């Protein structure tokens, strides 16, 4: 049930961002879902590698990775990754919006700093 709520919040946030800047809402939702699950996958992979590096290959066969604490850590890592991607897209869209307001031939090749 919590997973469904997380997917809803990701959908709502990324869809609102896409609608605010006139982008594809399904494309941004896909980016959001991929960033969340990618963050959980990468964090699990890193924790697994660190466990093998420090405790040896026998630690992977252990049942210690099935407790709730690890799941909460992986969900937090996925959420932080998703939030980071959201902020990155928000800044990118804001820069594009500012650059699109500059009109005329004088603005060709200019960046936000100019």
C-alpha positions as CSV (number, residue, x, y, z in Angstrom):
1,X,0.0,0.0,0.0
2,X,2.8,2.4,0.8
3,X,4.4,1.6,-2.6
4,X,1.2,2.7,-4.3
5,X,1.2,6.0,-2.4
6,X,4.8,6.6,-3.3
7,X,4.0,6.0,-7.0
8,X,1.0,8.4,-6.7
9,X,3.2,11.1,-5.1
10,X,5.8,10.7,-7.8
11,X,3.2,10.9,-10.5
12,X,1.6,13.9,-9.0
13,X,4.8,15.9,-8.5
14,X,6.3,15.2,-11.9
15,X,3.0,15.7,-13.7
16,X,2.5,19.1,-12.1
17,X,6.1,20.0,-13.0
18,X,5.5,19.0,-16.6
19,X,2.2,20.9,-16.9
20,X,3.8,24.0,-15.3
21,X,6.5,24.1,-18.0
22,X,4.4,22.7,-20.9
23,X,6.3,19.4,-21.2
24,X,5.1,15.8,-21.6
25,X,3.5,14.7,-18.4
26,X,3.9,11.0,-19.1
27,X,7.5,11.5,-20.1
28,X,8.2,13.3,-16.8
29,X,6.3,10.6,-14.9
30,X,8.5,8.0,-16.5
31,X,11.6,9.9,-15.5
32,X,10.3,10.1,-11.9
33,X,9.5,6.4,-11.7
34,X,12.8,5.4,-13.2
35,X,14.7,7.7,-10.9
36,X,13.0,6.2,-7.8
37,X,13.5,2.6,-8.8
38,X,17.0,3.3,-10.1
39,X,17.9,4.9,-6.8
40,X,16.7,1.9,-4.8
41,X,18.5,-0.5,-7.2
42,X,21.8,1.4,-7.1
43,X,21.7,1.8,-3.3
44,X,21.0,-1.9,-2.9
45,X,23.8,-2.8,-5.3
46,X,26.2,-0.5,-3.4
47,X,25.2,-1.9,0.0
48,X,25.7,-5.4,-1.4
49,X,29.1,-4.6,-2.7
50,X,30.2,-3.0,0.5
51,X,28.9,-6.0,2.5
52,X,30.9,-8.3,0.3
53,X,34.0,-6.1,0.5
54,X,34.0,-5.8,4.3
55,X,32.5,-9.1,5.4
56,X,33.3,-11.5,2.6
57,X,31.2,-13.4,0.1
58,X,29.5,-15.5,2.8
59,X,27.7,-12.4,4.1
60,X,25.5,-12.2,1.0
61,X,24.0,-15.6,1.7
62,X,23.0,-14.4,5.2
63,X,19.4,-13.6,5.9
64,X,20.3,-10.2,7.4
65,X,19.2,-8.3,4.3
66,X,15.5,-9.2,4.8
67,X,14.7,-7.0,7.8
68,X,12.7,-3.8,7.7
69,X,15.6,-1.5,8.3
70,X,17.2,-2.2,5.0
71,X,13.9,-1.7,3.2
72,X,13.4,1.7,4.8
73,X,17.0,2.7,3.8
74,X,16.5,1.6,0.2
75,X,13.1,3.5,0.0
76,X,14.8,6.6,1.5
77,X,17.6,6.4,-1.0
78,X,15.1,6.0,-3.9
79,X,13.1,9.0,-2.6
80,X,16.2,11.2,-2.3
81,X,17.3,10.2,-5.8
82,X,13.8,11.0,-7.1
83,X,13.8,14.4,-5.3
84,X,17.2,15.2,-6.7
85,X,16.0,14.4,-10.3
86,X,12.9,16.5,-9.7
87,X,15.0,19.5,-8.6
88,X,17.3,19.1,-11.5
89,X,14.4,19.0,-14.0
90,X,12.9,22.0,-12.3
91,X,16.0,24.1,-12.6
92,X,16.5,23.0,-16.2
93,X,12.9,24.0,-17.1
94,X,13.3,27.3,-15.3
95,X,16.5,28.1,-17.3
96,X,14.7,27.2,-20.6
97,X,11.8,29.4,-19.6
98,X,14.1,32.4,-19.0
99,X,16.0,31.8,-22.2
100,X,12.8,31.5,-24.2
101,X,11.7,35.0,-23.0
102,X,14.8,36.6,-24.6
103,X,13.7,37.5,-28.1
104,X,15.4,38.8,-31.2
105,X,18.5,38.0,-33.1
106,X,20.7,39.5,-30.3
107,X,19.8,36.5,-28.0
108,X,21.1,33.8,-30.3
109,X,23.8,31.9,-28.6
110,X,23.3,33.6,-25.2
111,X,23.2,31.7,-22.0
112,X,21.5,32.7,-18.8
113,X,24.5,34.5,-17.4
114,X,24.7,36.9,-20.4
